[in-house]
Amino acid sequence: MIVKVCGMRDPDNILAVETVHPDWMGFILWPGSQRYVAAPPTYLPQSPVKRVGVFVQPSVGDVVRRVSEWNLDLIQLHGNESAAFCREVKRATCKPLIKAFSIATVADLLPAADYGDVADYFLFDTRTPLVGGSGRQFDWRILDAYDGPTPFLLSGGIGPDDASRLAAFHHPRCIGLDLNSRFETAPALKDAVALQRFISQIVTFQKKYPPL
């Protein structure tokens, strides 16, 4: 199970979160977010933690520039980017691509079919007026209707008390979790102790209740 901690910015906090061994760490490179980070912090996570750049309606040139500046491992497109645009980004960067979709109803899953040949991963988030970090969950039962081949990360308001609920959620294409605002003490500042406790609980539940 991939654990992605998103919305990072503070160097000391990055270092603290790195010690709980997430798989991916996300940096929001969209100025409209309160977790926006304009330039690489003085400390960035080191291998094996992968760096994910999160963009909303960027230009291809901006993505290429940030990939170089940040030495990004993956690109996440979190806006209304078209499949054609995603292909341009992938060709220009040669990086794995995550395409996010905002979910409130089964109908919100339908556009994902257009991205199956370009996105390496999908991310299913809660539909809200804001982009990311809302702290709100959608009804995970909606994802029963997703039968595409592309693996996905579950996002949207996952918090410290959700480990047992996640243990009861099974989908053959769910390969990870995206954690953000409900693990914060302030925007872009994560509680490393809460993350450590949650990750330990997830591991325990996975061993005790393996997928059917």
Backbone torsions as a table, in degrees:
resi	resn	phi	psi	omega
1	MET	NA	117.6	178.0
2	ILE	-74.2	132.7	173.3
3	VAL	-112.7	117.7	178.1
4	LYS	-110.8	123.7	175.1
5	VAL	-104.5	118.0	-171.7
6	CYS	-110.8	161.6	176.9
7	GLY	79.2	37.8	-179.3
8	MET	-89.5	154.5	179.7
9	ARG	-156.6	-43.5	-173.4
10	ASP	-79.2	128.1	-177.0
11	PRO	-56.6	-46.0	-179.8
12	ASP	-64.5	-37.9	179.3
13	ASN	-69.9	-36.4	175.3
14	ILE	-59.6	-45.4	179.4
15	LEU	-62.8	-42.4	-179.9
16	ALA	-64.4	-43.9	-179.9
17	VAL	-68.6	-32.8	178.5
18	GLU	-59.6	-31.0	-177.9
19	THR	-71.0	-14.7	177.2
20	VAL	-91.9	1.4	171.3
21	HIS	64.1	52.2	168.4
22	PRO	-68.2	161.0	178.7
23	ASP	-83.9	-40.5	-179.2
24	TRP	-128.8	149.6	174.4
25	MET	-128.8	128.5	-174.4
26	GLY	-104.3	141.8	179.2
27	PHE	-125.1	122.6	-174.8
28	ILE	-86.2	115.8	-173.9
29	LEU	-108.1	29.9	177.3
30	TRP	-113.2	119.9	-174.8
31	PRO	-60.8	-18.3	-178.9
32	GLY	-76.8	-6.0	-178.0
33	SER	-95.0	144.8	174.7
34	GLN	-73.4	-6.7	175.4
35	ARG	-105.9	15.6	179.8
36	TYR	-60.7	138.4	175.1
37	VAL	-126.4	117.2	-169.7
38	ALA	-78.0	-31.1	-176.4
39	ALA	-142.7	156.7	180.0
40	PRO	-56.7	129.4	175.8
41	PRO	-61.9	168.1	-178.9
42	THR	-69.0	-16.2	172.9
43	TYR	-133.2	133.9	175.8
44	LEU	-125.1	152.8	-178.5
45	PRO	-61.6	146.2	-179.0
46	GLN	-104.3	161.5	177.0
47	SER	-55.5	138.6	16.1
48	PRO	-91.3	3.8	177.7
49	VAL	-69.9	128.6	-178.9
50	LYS	-92.9	142.0	-179.9
51	ARG	-94.5	126.8	-179.5
52	VAL	-115.0	124.2	174.4
53	GLY	-93.7	125.0	-177.3
54	VAL	-104.3	121.5	-175.7
55	PHE	-121.8	153.0	174.1
56	VAL	-131.6	113.7	178.8
57	GLN	50.9	49.9	-179.8
58	PRO	-82.8	174.2	166.5
59	SER	-90.6	158.8	177.4
60	VAL	-60.3	-40.8	-179.7
61	GLY	-61.0	-38.6	179.2
62	ASP	-65.5	-42.1	179.4
63	VAL	-63.6	-45.1	-179.9
64	VAL	-59.3	-43.1	-179.3
65	ARG	-64.2	-43.9	-178.2
66	ARG	-69.4	-35.2	176.9
67	VAL	-58.2	-42.1	179.7
68	SER	-70.3	-45.8	-177.6
69	GLU	-63.1	-40.1	-172.9
70	TRP	-99.3	-8.4	-172.6
71	ASN	53.3	53.8	-176.7
72	LEU	-69.8	145.6	176.6
73	ASP	-96.0	-32.4	-179.4
74	LEU	-139.8	157.5	177.8
75	ILE	-119.6	130.8	175.2
76	GLN	-114.9	124.7	176.9
77	LEU	-105.5	117.3	-168.2
78	HIS	-114.8	12.5	179.7
79	GLY	-109.3	-144.6	-179.8
80	ASN	-102.3	35.3	-178.1
81	GLU	-62.0	138.1	180.0
82	SER	-76.9	163.3	176.1
83	ALA	-62.7	-36.3	178.9
84	ALA	-63.6	-41.1	177.9
85	PHE	-64.5	-41.5	178.5
86	CYS	-59.2	-38.9	178.1
87	ARG	-64.5	-39.6	178.2
88	GLU	-61.6	-45.0	179.9
89	VAL	-62.4	-43.8	-178.2
90	LYS	-64.5	-41.5	178.2
91	ARG	-64.9	-37.9	-175.0
92	ALA	-76.6	-26.6	-173.9
93	THR	-111.7	-25.1	-175.5
94	CYS	58.0	32.5	179.2
95	LYS	-110.8	148.8	173.3
96	PRO	-58.5	145.2	-173.0
97	LEU	-122.6	133.7	174.3
98	ILE	-108.1	125.0	175.4
99	LYS	-109.4	124.0	-178.5
100	ALA	-92.6	146.3	176.2
101	PHE	-132.5	137.3	178.2
102	SER	-89.6	126.8	-170.0
103	ILE	-118.9	129.9	170.8
104	ALA	-134.8	-29.7	179.6
105	THR	-138.4	169.7	178.4
106	VAL	-59.1	-33.3	-178.9
107	ALA	-61.3	-26.9	-179.2
108	ASP	-69.6	-14.2	177.8
109	LEU	-81.3	-21.0	-172.1
110	LEU	-60.5	-41.9	-179.1
111	PRO	-61.2	-22.1	-177.8
112	ALA	-58.8	-29.0	-178.7
113	ALA	-59.8	-28.6	-178.6
114	ASP	-74.0	-13.0	-174.5
115	TYR	-109.7	4.1	-174.1
116	GLY	-62.1	-26.1	-177.9
117	ASP	-94.2	1.2	-178.8
118	VAL	-125.2	-36.7	-178.6
119	ALA	-81.7	134.9	174.7
120	ASP	-81.1	-29.8	179.0
121	TYR	-143.2	149.9	166.4
122	PHE	-104.3	157.9	171.3
123	LEU	-130.8	120.4	-179.0
124	PHE	-100.5	114.4	-174.1
125	ASP	-117.9	168.7	179.1
126	THR	-77.3	132.8	175.7
127	ARG	-73.2	120.2	177.5
128	THR	-144.0	168.2	175.5
129	PRO	-66.4	-20.0	-178.3
130	LEU	-97.2	167.3	176.6
131	VAL	-105.6	103.7	174.0
132	GLY	74.9	155.8	173.4
133	GLY	65.0	31.1	-177.2
134	SER	-81.0	-23.6	-175.3
135	GLY	77.7	6.7	-177.9
136	ARG	-107.4	144.3	178.8
137	GLN	-104.3	152.9	169.5
138	PHE	-104.4	172.5	-178.9
139	ASP	-76.3	107.5	-176.4
140	TRP	-62.8	-17.4	178.5
141	ARG	-64.4	-21.6	176.8
142	ILE	-57.9	-33.3	-175.5
143	LEU	-70.9	-9.3	172.8
144	ASP	-59.5	-25.7	-178.5
145	ALA	-82.0	-9.5	179.8
146	TYR	-83.0	117.2	-179.2
147	ASP	-126.4	22.5	178.4
148	GLY	-76.5	168.7	-178.3
149	PRO	-85.1	-14.6	-174.6
150	THR	-78.2	127.0	177.9
151	PRO	-67.4	155.2	-177.4
152	PHE	-136.6	158.1	170.3
153	LEU	-104.1	140.4	177.1
154	LEU	-89.8	130.2	-177.8
155	SER	-136.1	177.4	174.6
156	GLY	98.0	88.1	170.0
157	GLY	70.3	21.6	175.9
158	ILE	-72.0	128.5	-173.9
159	GLY	-128.8	179.1	-175.9
160	PRO	-58.4	-23.5	-176.6
161	ASP	-97.3	10.8	-173.0
162	ASP	-99.4	4.7	-174.9
163	ALA	-59.5	-45.4	-178.1
164	SER	-68.5	-36.3	178.0
165	ARG	-65.6	-39.0	178.1
166	LEU	-66.6	-31.5	178.5
167	ALA	-63.4	-26.2	-179.8
168	ALA	-89.9	-5.0	-179.9
169	PHE	-94.9	121.2	179.2
170	HIS	-130.4	129.7	173.1
171	HIS	-147.6	133.2	-175.0
172	PRO	-62.5	-18.4	-178.4
173	ARG	-105.2	0.5	179.3
174	CYS	-82.1	116.1	-176.4
175	ILE	-119.3	5.7	-179.7
176	GLY	-176.0	173.9	-179.7
177	LEU	-126.1	144.1	175.8
178	ASP	-112.6	118.4	-175.5
179	LEU	-112.5	136.8	-177.9
180	ASN	-148.7	-105.0	-161.5
181	SER	-64.8	-30.7	-177.1
182	ARG	-77.5	-1.8	173.1
183	PHE	-108.4	18.5	-175.6
184	GLU	-103.2	148.5	168.4
185	THR	-97.7	-17.1	174.6
186	ALA	-163.6	160.6	179.9
187	PRO	-52.6	127.6	178.2
188	ALA	72.0	12.0	178.4
189	LEU	-123.5	108.9	-173.0
190	LYS	-93.7	149.4	176.1
191	ASP	-88.4	100.2	-175.8
192	ALA	-64.1	-33.5	179.4
193	VAL	-66.1	-44.4	178.1
194	ALA	-63.9	-38.6	177.8
195	LEU	-64.3	-44.0	179.6
196	GLN	-60.8	-45.4	-179.9
197	ARG	-62.3	-43.6	-178.2
198	PHE	-64.9	-46.6	-179.1
199	ILE	-62.1	-40.0	177.5
200	SER	-62.7	-40.4	178.6
201	GLN	-65.0	-40.6	179.5
202	ILE	-61.6	-45.9	179.5
203	VAL	-60.9	-43.0	179.7
204	THR	-62.7	-46.2	-179.8
205	PHE	-65.2	-36.5	179.4
206	GLN	-63.7	-38.1	179.0
207	LYS	-70.8	-37.6	-175.8
208	LYS	-79.0	-36.2	-177.6
209	TYR	-127.3	73.0	179.3
210	PRO	-64.2	152.5	178.9
211	PRO	-57.1	145.9	179.7
212	LEU	-71.9	NA	NA
